[in-house]
Amino acid sequence: MDTSTASSLWDELVGTQPDPDLWVVLATMVAALALVVPHALWRISRNAITIAHEGGHGLVALLTGRTLTGIRLHSDTSGLTVSKGKPYGIGMILTASAGYTAPPLLGLGGAALLAAGRITLLLWVATALLVAMLVMIRNAYGALTVLLTGGTFVVVSWLAGPQVQAAFAYAVVWFLLLGGVRPAFELQAKRARGGAGDSDADQLSRLTHVPAGLWLFLFHAVSLCSLIGGGRWMLAV
């Protein structure tokens, strides 16, 4: 790659792109809702939220000095992230709390990039995170899921036109914001039925001696505040 090509790619990466029309922003929001609300579609689309959920565990584990040994994604949309380190302390607490908060916080960060006109940067950063996660996947279904998701980002980033890239980026961010709300409610419902005894909230309760219900409240607060804040940025209101 010569210097001029590298410079052009860098300018494209850090440069700004024009905002799409308001109808595109609203249409992508409706499309994201259509993937989140109906149960039949949510059973499929939830895999993408699981990628973000387990990726959040993995990233925070690394940032807090733990050794990430592997991530598994399952066809029932569950997942498992395994890291080595002290089974207590702030590192373990942050790692355990990163799962349910990761999708909405990623959506909030994406909304900030979109509000700044950084559509290309958003797509490339998302692709890089998926590639990094793929290295740590330890089962075939997980690898296939991440490959398909990352491949979609690569195709859109390199082959699609500006309007398609913008619509795709907005749809992804809306999906993270809206899809990040539902899992906490699902967890709450499972716990009310006496299930999910080893959920992130219950693990955090054992680690901190804070009731699991308060951790659930934190998950709700993060997801709903991210949706409100990110939604306002993207709708420019």
N, C-alpha and C positions, 0 to 999 in steps of 0.2 A: 504494500500500500504506500503510494507516494505521499509527500507532505501535503499537497493540495487536497487530495482525497480525504486524508485524516482530518485536515482543517475543516473541510466541508461537513464531515460527519459530526465533528465536535460542535460546529455552529448549529447544526440541526438539532443536536441533543440538548444544548443549553439555551437555544433560542425559544421564542414564544410562537404560538400558533393562534390564529383567530378563534374566538369563541363561536360555537355553533349557534344557530338560531334557537330561540326559546322553545319552539315546537319540538326540536330535536331533543333538548334536555327533558322536556315533559314526556315525550314518547319513550325515551330510554328509561325513565322512571317507571312508567306503566309496564314496560317490558320486564323490568326487574321485579316488579310486584307480581307479575304473572308467573314468574319462576319461584317466588317465595311463598305466596298465599295458598295456591291449590296443593293439596297433599300429594297427589300423584306426581306432579312436576317437582315438588320440593324433595321428594325421595331421591331424585336424580341430581338436581342442582345443589343439594346440600353437600355433595362431595367436594365442591369448590370451597365451601365454608370450612369443611374439615381440613382441607389443605392449609388454609390460613390459620386455623385453630392449632393444628399440630406444628406448623411452621413457627407460630408464635412461641410455643413451648420450647422448640429447638433453638430459636434465635436467642431468647432470653437465657436459656441454659448456657449457651456459649458466652454471652456477654457477662454473665455472673461468674465465669471461671469454671463451670462444670464441664465434664467431658461428654459430648453428645455421641452416643453409640449407635443410634439408629431410630428411624421413624417408619411406622407401618400404617397404611391406610386400608380399610376394609370395605367390602362391598355393601355392608349395612350402614355405611357412612360414619362408622366409629373409627377411632384411630388410637395409636399408642406411640408416645415419644419416650425413649429411654435415655437417661443420662446418668453419669456416675459422679459422685461427690458426696458431701455430707448430707445425710437424710434429714437435716434440719437446718435452721438458720435462714438468713435473708435471701440467699441465693435460691434455696429450694422454694421458699415462699413466692418469690417473684416468678420463678419458673412455673409453678403450679397456677398462679393467677393470670398467666399470660395467654392461656388458651381461649377462654370465652371473650376476653377483651381484645384479642388480636384482630379478628375480622372488622369490628367497627372502628378500631383505631387505625387500621390500614385504610379503611374507607375514608376516615377523616383526613388522613394524610394525603390520600389521592384527591379528595375534594379541594384541599389547599393548593395542590399542584395545578388542578384544572382551573381554579379561580385565578391563578397566576398565568394561565395560558401555556403551561408546560405539558402539553399532551404527549409529545414524543418522549420526553424525559420519563413521564409516568409509565409508558409502555415498556421502555427499556429497563427501568428499575424493576418492574414486575417480572419481566423475563429473566433478569439476572437473579432475582430471588428464587424463582422456580428452578433455574438451573442449579443453584447452590443447594436447594432442597433435594433435588433429584439424586445428588451424590449420597445423601444420607438415607434414602429409601431402602428398606430391607425386604420388601415383598413385591411380587409380580403385579398384583392389582394396583398397589400404590405407585409403582413405577409407570404403569400404563396411564393412570389418571394424571399424574404430573406431566408426563410426556405429551399427552393430548392437550392439556391446558397450556403448557409452555409452547407447544407447536402452534396453537391458535394465536398466541401473542406474537410469535415470530412472523407468521404469515401476514397478520394485520400490520405489524410494524414495518415490514419490508416491501410488501406487495400492494397494500391497499392505498387508496387516495386519501387526502386530508380529511374529507367529509366522513368517510368510513372510519378512519382512525379516531376522529373525534366522537362519533356516535358509539363506537366500541368502548372507548375509554370511559365515557359517561355511563354506559350501561354497566360496566364492571364496577365502577365506584358506587353507583346506586345499589347494585346487588350486594356489595360488601356492607353497605350501611343498613339496608333493609334486611338482608339475610343475617346480619349480625345481631338483630334483635330477637329473632325467633328461638334460637337454641337455649337461651336462658329461661324462656317461658316453658320450653319443653322439659328442661331439667327440673324446673319447679314442679311441673305436673307429675313427673316421674317420682320425685321425692315425696310428693303428697300421697302417692299410691304406695309408698313404702319401698320404692325401687331406687336404683342409682346410689347405693350406699357407699360406693367408692368413687364418687364423682369428684371433680376438681374442688367443689365447694366443701365436700366432706373431708378431703385430704387437707385443705387449707384450715379447716376447723381443728383438725388434730394437730396441725403444725403450730397454730397460733392460739388455740384455746378460745377462739372467737366463734360464736355460733355460725353454723353453715348458712343460716338464713341471712345473716349480715353480709356474707360473701356473695350470696345470690343477689342481694340488694345492690352491691357494688357492680356486679355484672350487668344488671338492669340499668343502673345509672350511667355506666360507661356507654352502653349500646344506644340508649335513648338520647343521651346528650350528644353523642357523635352523630346520630341521625339528624337531630335538629340543627346542630352547627354545620355539618357538612351539607345538608340540604339547603340551608340558607346561602352558603357560599356558592353552590352550583346554580341556584335559582337567582342569585344576585339580589336578595331581598334583605 
